[in-house]
Amino acid sequence: MFWGLVALVPVTLVQGFVTASWQLIAARVAQGAAVGAALVRSQVRDA
């Protein structure tokens, strides 16, 4: 969970500096992966 949240911060910041649509798509995919990592780890820990 911790590393997913740590990855989420820079990925979210990058979204403010994109200049092309493909960069935004890549940033959103990375953001989704970071959120997924945070959720999966928290679900495994809570089980």
Backbone hydrogen bonds, N-H to C=O, Kabsch-Sander energy under -0.5 kcal/mol:
donor,donor_aa,acceptor,acceptor_aa,energy
5,L,1,M,-2.0
6,V,2,F,-2.4
7,A,3,W,-2.3
8,L,4,G,-1.2
9,V,5,L,-1.1
11,V,7,A,-1.5
12,T,8,L,-2.2
13,L,9,V,-2.0
14,V,10,P,-2.3
15,Q,11,V,-1.1
16,G,13,L,-1.4
17,F,14,V,-2.1
18,V,15,Q,-0.5
24,L,20,A,-1.6
25,I,21,S,-2.2
26,A,22,W,-2.3
27,A,23,Q,-2.4
28,R,24,L,-2.5
29,V,25,I,-2.1
30,A,26,A,-2.4
31,Q,27,A,-2.3
32,G,28,R,-2.4
33,A,29,V,-2.2
34,A,30,A,-2.2
35,V,31,Q,-2.5
36,G,32,G,-2.5
37,A,33,A,-2.4
38,A,34,A,-2.1
39,L,35,V,-2.5
40,V,36,G,-2.8
41,R,37,A,-2.0
42,S,38,A,-1.6
43,Q,39,L,-2.4
44,V,40,V,-2.4
45,R,41,R,-2.1
46,D,42,S,-1.9
47,A,43,Q,-1.1
